[in-house]
Amino acid sequence: MQVYSRTHRGMVRPTNQDTLLIRKNLYGVADGMGGHLGGETASKLAVQVIETMLSNKSPSETILRIGVEAANRRVFERQKYDFALRGMGTTLTLLWESDDTVLIAHVGDSRAYLLRGGKLRCVTDDHSVVGELIRNNALTPEEAKTHPYRSVITRAIGTNPVVEVDLIQEKKKPGDVWLVCSDGLFNQLDDAEIEDIILNSKEEGAIERLLELTLERGAKDNVSILLGYVTEVPEA
């Protein structure tokens, strides 16, 4: 993939608690929670553990699960024994690229999208109160944007000693575009707008426009965006 990334504290928050992960064939977003110190610590710590566990290894679901579970234990132990960090946690959404596949690991309400054949679809499920309500047809996506519990997540890295990880595998196709982002993006822009910008902008220009429009809309939260363009896939 050819990868571009941007992160910004937004127009309201005083600090940026998001952490981006960009290594050879390993990319992701962690969106920290638990106050300035806690959120920043949790997202950075989770990314550090993933880098250590997965770097220089061949992509596999087993290793990916082990890495995310290790990140969860590390963040949980840190907040457990440091009173100033009590209650901290982080989302974590990862792409691990091999020659012909992309493995996705997901915990929380950051998202991974795939643009293929001109259509954008969200590959991950939000682990959040409103996400559950939408999946149960008790809430529409539009209603979710103003729901009082829209920021309440139901699964995170570091809040419990054990975490359930969603693992997804997708075959790569030339022309695919992957988007990984924190909720600071999709809470300001709807999926149709995101799709239109990616389709009608040149690679790096797309990520600049996504960030620019998010900031123009008020960017009430930190926003992190990662775009990965699949240029070629080896023939079987």
N, C-alpha and C positions, 0 to 999 in steps of 0.2 A: 504493500500500500504506500501511496504518497500521502503523508499525514500532515495536517495543519491543526494548530490548537491556539486557543485564546482563553484567558481567565481574567475576570474583573470583579472588583468588590461590589460593583453596582452603584446606584445613586443614593442609597439609604444607609446600608450597613457601614460601620466605621472600619471594618477589617474584612479580609477575604479568608474564609475558613475552608474553601475548596482546595484540593490538591490534584494536579494532573499527573498522570503516569505516562511517560513516552520513552520507551526503550525499543531496541530492535525487535520487531514483531509482537510487542506487548504494549497495550495502550489502555488507559482508563481514566475514570473520574471518581473522586471521593469527595463527598459533601459532608463536612463535619457539623456536629451539633453538640450543644452543651455549653453555650457561652463562648466568648472569644477564646479564652485559653484552652478550654476543653475541646471545642470543635476543631480548632487548628491543630492541636496535638493529636487528636484521634485520626484525622484524615492523613496527616503526614506519617504517623506511625504505621497505619495500615498499608500505605503505599510503600514505605520502606521495607516492610516484611515481605510484601508481594515481590518486590524487586529482588530481594535476597533469595527467596525461595524458588523463583521461576527463571531468573536470568540464566542463560546458557543451558537450559533444558529444552527438550523437544516437547511441543504441545501435546498434552493428554488431559482427558477429563479428570483422571485420578489425581495427577499432580496439581491441577488447577484447584480441585476441591481441597486438597491438603493445604495448599497455600492460603486460600481464603480462610479456612478454619484456623490456621496458625495466626493469621492477622487478627482474627476475632479474639483468640485467647490472649494475644499480646495486649490489645487495647483494653480488654476486660480486666486483666491483671493490673494494668497501669492505673486505671480509674479506681479499682478496688482498694488499692493501698495508698493512693494519693488523694487526700480529702479535697484539695482544690480542683481536682478533675472528676469528682463524683458525678455520675450521670452522663458522661460524655459518650459519644458514639459517632459513627459515620456511615453513610451509604458507600457502596462500592460496586461499580459496574466496569467490567474488564472485557477487552477483546484480546485473544491470543491467536495469532495468525500463523498458519502453516502454509505450505505451498498451495494447497487446494481447499482448505477449510478455515473457518473462523470459529473458535470456541468462545462462548460468552459466559461469564460468571456474573451473577447479579444478586445484590442484597440491598433493599431500600427503595427509594423512589427517584434516583437518577435513572436515566433511560438509555437504551441502545436502539437506534432506528436503522433500517436498511432501505435505501432507495434503489430499486431495481425495475427496469423497464418503465421508467418514468413515474413510478408510484412509490410513495413513502409509506412504510408500515413500521409500527413500533414492535420490536421483537421481544421486549421484556414486559413483565407485569409490575405495576407499582405496588410495593408492599406498604400500603397506606390505608387509612380508614376510608378515604374517598375512593381509592382504587378498588377496594372490596365492594363498596356500594355500587360502583359503576358496573363491575362484573356481575353483580346480582340484580342488575336492572332496577336498582332503587334510586339511582341518581344518573343524570346525564353529564357528559363531559363539561358542558357549559355551566351547569349548576355546581359542579365540583370546584370551579374556579373561584367561587365566592362562598363556599361552604365553610362554616366556622372551624371545622376540623381538617381543613385541607392540608395543613402542615404536619399533621400527626402521622408518623410512620409506625408500622406494625412489626417491622423487622429491620435490624441494623447491626453493623459490626461493632462489637464491644459492649453491648448493653446486657448480654447474658453470656454465661460460660460456654454455651453451645449455640451455633447458628445454623439455620437451614439455608442452603445455597441453591439458587436456581442455576442449572447448567444447560446450555443450549448449544447446538452445533449447526452451522450453516455452511453449505458448499459455496465456494467463491465462484463468481462469474465476472468476466471482464466487463467493466463499466459500472459495477456495483459502487455505491457510495455508502459508507458507514458513518453514522453520527452517534457520538456518545456525549451526553450533556447532563448537567445538573438541572434541578427544577427551576432555577433562575431563568432558563431559556424558555421552556415550554409553558411556564405560567404567564409569560408575556406574549408569546407568539403561538398561534394555533398551528396544527400540523400542516394545513393547506398552505399557510404562509411560508413555513419552513421548506416544504417541498418546492414551492415556486422559486424561492431564492436559490436553492441548490441547483435546480434545473436551469435557471436563467443567469447564473453567474459563473465566471471562471474560477475554478478551484479556490485559490486563496481569497479571491474577491468574495466568494460565498460566505466564508467564515467572518470576514470583516463586515459584510452587510448584516449577517445574523446578529453580531454583537452590537453594531451601530443601531439597528432598529430596536433591540432590546433596551438599550440605554435610552433611546428616544421615548420609549413607552414608560420610563420611570424606574426600571430595574430595581425593584424593591428588595431583591435578594442578590447574593453573589451569583455570578453566572460563569460557567465553564463550558467550553465547546471544543469538541475534537472531531474533525472530519478526516476520513480515510478513503482515498480513491484507489480502487483496485484497477491496475493498469493491464495486467496480464495474468493468466493462469496456465501453468504447464499442462500440456495435453496428456491425457491418461495413457 
